[in-house]
Amino acid sequence: MPKFDTPAPVLAVLDIPAGRIRFIAADRADTTVEVLPADASKGRDVKAAERATVEYGDGVLRIGAAPAKNRVLGQSGSVEVTVQLPVGSRVQAKAADAELRGVGRLGDVTYECARGTVKLDETASARLTLQSGDITVGRLGGPGELRTLKGDLRITEAVRGTVTLHTQSGDITVGATRGASATLDAGTTYGRIDNALQNTDGATAQLTIHATTSYGSISARSL
């Protein structure tokens, strides 16, 4: 398991074809990376894990799992990546088919994936894009953009900034942090809109939420 001295938050850059990804943020002065086959009984998963690369330098952690050379003849294989890193670390990740899990308090998180799910405990800001899958964020400290073509979007607590939420088919649920003035600009073709936000500052509100869905309901409330 690669281990690096990281007394300050790092930038983690990850690119894998498929699998499960976990970033675990904690009060620590090092970063560890573990790459395992998603299913040890499948040869293609084992080979995908063996092809994985992990590099670190100048505050940047890079993790990659190159596709198989004969990818046209079959799947590239899936890996399970677990990264333990300092609180506040940033993440830039891409995958074709993967689950992303963020534990603890992360910095800015950017994720692009064709199919999968996203669940983050806490992040400073977020730019999360899926073609299919649900996205859940516990606490969003700043601006965010969450998009999926098919799936539900949920933010338990949004603090400040502009938050844009869009799904073509799915429900949207967002909560504004306690005491924050918030506004909602929402639209749905087939569904309901429930706006229970507190707005005491008008257009200068601390939190601005844009939410749209074609088939689904939208719910926004102050905590």
Phi, psi and omega per residue, in radians:
M1 nan 1.997 3.113
P2 -1.063 2.441 -3.141
K3 -2.412 2.336 -3.076
F4 -2.273 2.532 3.047
D5 -1.330 2.109 -3.118
T6 -2.435 1.429 -3.103
P7 -1.192 -0.245 3.126
A8 -2.187 2.857 3.094
P9 -0.980 2.567 -3.091
V10 -1.992 2.988 2.948
L11 -1.856 2.075 3.128
A12 -1.787 2.120 3.131
V13 -1.984 2.113 -3.034
L14 -2.296 2.447 3.102
D15 -2.550 1.909 3.118
I16 -2.313 2.704 3.096
P17 -1.208 -0.829 -3.053
A18 -2.803 2.774 3.065
G19 2.478 -2.614 3.124
R20 -2.231 2.371 -3.062
I21 -2.183 2.283 3.081
R22 -2.289 2.212 2.990
F23 -1.957 2.104 -3.106
I24 -1.992 1.910 -3.100
A25 -1.699 2.315 -3.130
A26 -2.655 2.955 3.075
D27 -1.293 1.710 -3.086
R28 -2.659 2.829 -3.109
A29 -1.995 0.335 3.090
D30 -2.521 2.958 3.115
T31 -2.303 2.318 3.101
T32 -2.123 2.616 -3.137
V33 -2.317 2.277 3.070
E34 -2.201 2.194 3.109
V35 -2.110 2.052 -3.110
L36 -2.197 2.736 3.011
P37 -1.144 2.432 3.118
A38 -1.071 -0.610 3.073
D39 -2.385 1.873 -3.063
A40 -1.134 -0.247 3.141
S41 -1.508 -0.121 -3.138
K42 -1.814 2.146 -3.101
G43 -1.045 -0.681 -3.110
R44 -1.167 -0.550 3.089
D45 -1.239 -0.706 3.112
V46 -1.075 -0.776 -3.140
K47 -1.167 -0.631 3.113
A48 -1.093 -0.711 3.108
A49 -1.155 -0.644 3.130
E50 -1.179 -0.524 -3.137
R51 -1.418 -0.188 -3.069
A52 -1.103 2.529 3.115
T53 -2.135 2.497 3.111
V54 -2.328 2.150 -3.133
E55 -2.358 2.610 3.092
Y56 -2.490 2.387 3.085
G57 -3.022 2.460 3.084
D58 0.939 0.684 3.071
G59 1.407 0.092 -3.107
V60 -2.038 2.177 3.080
L61 -1.793 2.203 -3.125
R62 -2.084 2.239 -3.139
I63 -2.233 2.212 -3.135
G64 -2.435 2.667 3.056
A65 -2.392 1.698 -3.052
A66 -1.133 2.484 3.082
P67 -1.114 2.719 3.095
A68 -1.113 2.567 -3.136
K69 -1.117 -0.559 3.140
N70 -1.730 0.660 -3.061
R71 -0.971 -0.558 -3.116
V72 -1.064 -0.384 -3.107
L73 -1.607 -0.110 -3.121
G74 3.067 -3.127 -3.130
Q75 -1.229 2.732 -3.100
S76 -1.414 -0.298 -3.092
G77 1.770 2.740 -3.103
S78 -2.076 2.559 3.132
V79 -2.218 2.794 3.048
E80 -2.019 2.020 -3.068
V81 -1.944 2.200 3.079
T82 -2.144 2.104 -3.133
V83 -2.072 2.148 3.043
Q84 -1.876 2.145 -2.948
L85 -2.577 2.946 -3.084
P86 -1.158 2.640 3.049
V87 -0.976 2.439 3.109
G88 1.518 0.018 3.124
S89 -1.178 2.557 3.138
R90 -1.633 2.721 -3.109
V91 -2.325 2.305 2.964
Q92 -2.231 1.942 -3.018
A93 -2.339 2.595 3.076
K94 -2.423 2.553 3.085
A95 -2.786 2.841 3.073
A96 -1.589 -0.707 -3.098
D97 -2.624 1.723 -3.044
A98 -2.755 2.704 3.003
E99 -1.701 2.347 3.096
L100 -2.019 2.211 3.115
R101 -2.212 2.231 3.074
G102 -2.034 2.118 -3.119
V103 -1.924 2.340 -3.116
G104 1.491 -2.901 -3.049
R105 -1.721 1.947 3.096
L106 -1.745 2.865 3.044
G107 -1.461 -2.387 3.109
D108 -1.234 2.354 -3.133
V109 -2.171 2.186 3.048
T110 -2.109 2.270 -3.094
Y111 -2.539 2.297 3.065
E112 -2.193 2.265 -3.093
C113 -2.696 2.482 3.114
A114 -1.276 -0.839 -3.099
R115 -2.487 2.345 3.140
G116 2.812 -2.902 3.082
T117 -2.339 2.712 3.113
V118 -2.275 2.305 3.034
K119 -2.457 2.007 -3.123
L120 -2.092 2.341 3.080
D121 -1.202 -0.933 -3.086
E122 -2.726 2.412 3.136
T123 -2.575 2.588 -3.131
A124 -1.199 -0.743 3.040
S125 -2.667 2.869 -3.063
A126 -2.593 2.435 2.988
R127 -2.330 1.711 -2.974
L128 -2.112 2.153 -3.061
T129 -2.288 2.119 3.068
L130 -2.194 2.722 2.940
Q131 -1.564 -0.564 3.122
S132 -2.645 2.220 3.113
G133 2.468 2.788 3.135
D134 -1.533 2.610 3.080
I135 -2.211 2.226 3.136
T136 -2.281 2.243 3.076
V137 -2.186 2.232 3.132
G138 -1.238 -1.077 3.132
R139 -2.288 2.141 3.121
L140 -1.916 1.954 -3.018
G141 -1.375 -0.384 -3.072
G142 -2.519 -2.643 -3.086
P143 -1.111 2.668 -3.140
G144 -2.660 2.639 3.046
E145 -2.390 1.949 -3.112
L146 -2.049 2.148 -3.091
R147 -2.398 2.400 2.994
T148 -2.649 2.557 3.107
L149 -1.349 -0.650 -3.112
K150 -2.438 1.899 -3.136
G151 2.729 2.897 3.124
D152 -1.592 2.602 3.085
L153 -2.099 2.296 -3.117
R154 -2.475 2.254 2.979
I155 -2.161 2.028 -3.108
T156 -1.183 -0.755 -3.115
E157 -2.521 1.979 3.031
A158 -1.816 2.370 -2.991
V159 -1.726 -0.950 -3.038
R160 -2.746 2.919 3.084
G161 1.588 -2.939 3.133
T162 -1.772 2.226 -3.127
V163 -2.094 2.143 -3.139
T164 -1.977 2.197 -3.098
L165 -2.209 2.194 -3.119
H166 -2.500 2.267 2.991
T167 -2.494 2.542 3.093
Q168 -1.442 -0.587 -3.132
S169 -2.439 1.772 -3.124
G170 2.788 2.899 3.119
D171 -1.620 2.683 3.105
I172 -2.160 2.238 3.126
T173 -2.314 2.265 -3.131
V174 -2.539 2.454 3.079
G175 -2.050 2.446 3.094
A176 -1.668 2.418 -3.096
T177 -0.996 2.639 -3.088
R178 -1.011 2.270 3.095
G179 1.510 -0.107 -3.109
A180 -1.473 2.453 2.992
S181 -1.472 2.266 -3.018
A182 -2.451 2.591 3.091
T183 -2.125 2.682 -3.134
L184 -2.245 2.219 2.984
D185 -2.024 1.867 -2.969
A186 -2.306 2.665 3.085
G187 -2.696 2.403 3.065
T188 -2.501 2.522 3.124
T189 -1.473 -0.812 3.118
Y190 -2.256 1.693 -3.122
G191 2.820 -3.060 -3.120
R192 -1.988 2.712 3.042
I193 -2.105 2.152 3.128
D194 -2.080 1.904 -3.102
N195 -1.936 1.870 3.109
A196 -2.121 0.639 3.134
L197 -1.471 2.614 3.032
Q198 -1.676 2.197 3.138
N199 -2.254 1.836 -3.139
T200 -1.849 -0.114 -3.051
D201 -2.041 0.096 3.125
G202 1.083 -2.316 -3.076
A203 -1.203 -0.263 -3.132
T204 -1.707 0.417 -3.112
A205 -1.013 2.616 -3.127
Q206 -1.120 -0.545 -3.060
L207 -2.273 2.239 3.097
T208 -2.080 2.175 -3.071
I209 -2.041 2.196 3.009
H210 -1.966 2.103 -3.073
A211 -2.354 2.219 3.121
T212 -2.429 2.475 3.043
T213 -2.618 2.626 3.084
S214 -1.559 -0.796 -3.138
Y215 -2.167 1.605 -3.130
G216 2.838 2.998 -3.129
S217 -1.880 2.753 -3.125
I218 -2.165 2.271 3.130
S219 -2.298 2.194 3.104
A220 -2.337 2.325 -3.116
R221 -2.593 2.748 3.050
S222 -1.550 2.420 -3.100
L223 -1.381 nan nan
